[in-house]
């Protein structure tokens, strides 16, 4: 994940996905907002307008006013607020479904989304896809009831709705208040014409780096861990792992994981939380099982509410820190169980960098972590912590009278692949076999013929 202050970097990467399916999308009224240039569109993720479409987010009406833009997908019409992006994933399958941007994503994500390594934080965002391709919906809603839809606040700032009238599932996320998302979805209407076709205002694919071809079988790479269980048949069942690891915003495809396996022993997955910034189209029980069978060890990580003096809008407060820490632990345990991760496995809380010189903020973080640790133990999992070495890790290490995480994953992007002799924390904290270091931030690496944007890790620490 990304850290400010001590750890600053620019986020970008690129991945190629699979074949493009025929879209079932029409954009009615106008095209998405106009970027300043084609280059700006490629960098910002905005979709370029067509030559004949209006260049703002509204369409002209007969009385000279402007009406909201509307998209239609498989018989569902959805009003799109001004300033939102619209992305057709079936024409642009490598598009990363990001929850930190106000955007509507339509269709099936590709097998290998083009995501940066680090995205933390959420705003209002909507993804509509065929029902058979999406995670199980939490609620079933008939088209006639959309106008009265209620979205209650949730610990993960997310809702999933099944619309059997048109055979789609809607995943909606929000930043701090579900009301804007609720208003948008209340404006949706079922037309009864499932399976529309693309119109002249349909969004165009982004410029995606075409480096990611079918990786084929992985080749030898002496920098990683070798074949599963090679020279160490008990490694899979050990509570800790030693070796190289990587993390990226969304779980890569199984083909990519296979291609990268000779180079790495450890990978991270973001299992949920109110500040998880990317969708996880590949992540399910099968993915976890097959990646483990390849010989990887996994660090499940939960990106919950952040420090009140941090840079993300999803924050706990000094008043509710204890209660929110407990709720995050319960939700993390539920999500781990849904992925087939057994009790006893570690789950890392992602606490992004914050200004620990603010004593009230630091005290709130310590209350949140204390309650996360105690409650996650009650849930049967092993509590661990990811944070900047200069804020969360150091503050928790120095604190007295709180529940301490069993293991740490600390970020210090100094380029040194070693878990000890860090200037910010003593060597006698969290040892032995309880440390993972994220030593390099967002960058591209290529292994087995496949390139990903990743953060680099070195481990002698707890993993599933």
Secondary structure, 3 states (H helix, E strand, C coil): CCCCCCCCCCCCCCCCCCCCCCCCEEEECCCCCCCCCHHHHHHHCCCCCCCCCCCCCEEECCCCCEEEEEEEECCEEEEECCCCEEEECCCCCCECCECCCCEEEECCCCCCCECCCCCECCCCEEEEEEHHHCCCCCEECCHHHHHHCCCCCCCCCEEEEEECCCCEEEEEECCCCCHHHHHHHHCCEECCCCCCCCCCCCCCCCCCCCCCCCCCCCCCCCCCCCCCCCCCCCHHHCCEEEEEEEECCCCCCHHHHHHHHHHCCEEEEEEECCCECECCCCCCHHHHHHHHHHCCEEEEEECCCECCCCCCCCECCCCCHHHHHHHHHHHHHHHHHHCCCCCCCEEEEEECCCCCCCHHHHHHHHHHHHHHHHHHHHCCCEEEEEEEHHHHHHHHHHCCCCCCCCEEEEECCCCCCCCCCCCCCCCCCCCCCCEEEEEEEEEEEEECCEEEEEEEEEEEEECC
